[in-house]
Amino acid sequence: MEYIVVKGGKKLHGEVTTSGAKNAALPILFASLLAEGVHRFNNVPVLRDIASTERLLQHLNCTTQRDGGSLIIQTNPPDDYTAPYDLVSQMRASILCLGPLLSKYGQARVSLPGGCAIGSRPINLHIDPLRQMGAEIHIEKGYVIANCKRKLTAAHILFENTTVGGTENIMMAATLAEGTTVLENAAQEPEIVDLAIYLKSMGAKIDGEGSKVITITGVDKLTPSEHTIVPDRIEAGTLLIAGAITGGDVKVEKCVPAHIQSLIEKMRESGFTIDSGDDWVSVSGGNMGHGVDIHTIPHPGFPTDLQAQFMALMTQCEGASVITEGIFENRFMHVQELIRLGAEISLNARVAVVRGEKGKLEGAQVMATDLRASASLVLAGLVANGETQINRVYHLDRGYEKLEEKLASLGATIKRCA
Ligand code: EPU
């Protein structure tokens, strides 16, 4: 099994480019099911989750073809409307084919995703709104079986919790429904906006994306289109933290600083020097910050997907930092691993308290437990004394394109071993 070895102590310097966003690409690739024909997607990162999505789309009778950074998808009517267990269990986001299949073809059979390392992750907020739109849905032998006799019908949906995937699934389903659907308490993430841009380029009628109320008026037909995936804000944030944690000077290019405003503000509050322009953000000066508190909440609040990486940074900042996880009930698997490296962290339910001290971490073997936890261990490895070996690195490959290469290009001593 592959692992990563990082030798700590190098200050990172230079420019690095952000890839396309995994969490924007996944729903968008599934949205292509809404229009038969040839779609072209640019800036699609090469990741394990994208490969899983391609496999599922191929199972649904689509063909996919890489052309450099682009992915061309030819969608065709499926022979079988099933997302099978072996594909869904590899990637929970596979549930995002439910809305498009049901809306376009009136039927879908999608394996229940089940829980994962970061929480129980139910899908009630995907299913209940589809029922409100007229779908008949039941669970049978581990599968969500969904049917609608004719078209889905518009509904007024109030999400009781903010859900990114739920908002995406229902937004996609509503594009071909009869009438005007209103989504209240919708997620406001940049990935929702990117999905809306693509759906609109296919002829969908959508208003309010990026706000808490989204209105979608169904149309009879969508037509295939071309779309460029938005830059990955979580990768950009991770690279910025990599610069900061090493006391380096790093400019992260081809990103959207507004999408990581909450991180930038917290890093400035901590004492780091952060500059930004239209499509870049940088950390410089080499000074280490002091402990600050974060509380993860839906966008535009501090993202849960940067919590683990920020915690790694806080282990180097003098003073206490209180880190509250407000989205997932179990997203602290990295804490024990950071403690293995010598970090002082106490954990009580959804609150972790980090007592930072510059230079305190010592290299050790650690185990990646999920995607963002893996990234936090790599970041910690960049400053730990000696070598840190990060096992189960396949988690990292789900969502970071060439992370070791990017960090090595900034001067890190990092290599992948088999
Ligand atoms: N929730 C429910 N019922 C539902 C759906 C969600 O109770 O039907 C709860 C979840 O259990 C969670 C909260 O609502 O407590 C938010 O979950 P959400 O639906 O927003 O998450 P998601 O759509 O499953 C996406 C990202 C995650 C990211 C979260 C939160 C994708 C493919 N995944 O997940 O990304 O953490 O939004 O921002 O977009 C990652 O990239 O590492 C990752 C986990």
Boltz pocket constraint, residues with backbone or C-beta under 6 A from the ligand:
constraints:
  - pocket:
      binder: B
      contacts: [[A, 22], [A, 23], [A, 24], [A, 26], [A, 93], [A, 119], [A, 120], [A, 121], [A, 122], [A, 123], [A, 124], [A, 125], [A, 126], [A, 127], [A, 161], [A, 162], [A, 163], [A, 164], [A, 165], [A, 166], [A, 191], [A, 304], [A, 305], [A, 327], [A, 328], [A, 329], [A, 371], [A, 372], [A, 399]]
      max_distance: 6.0
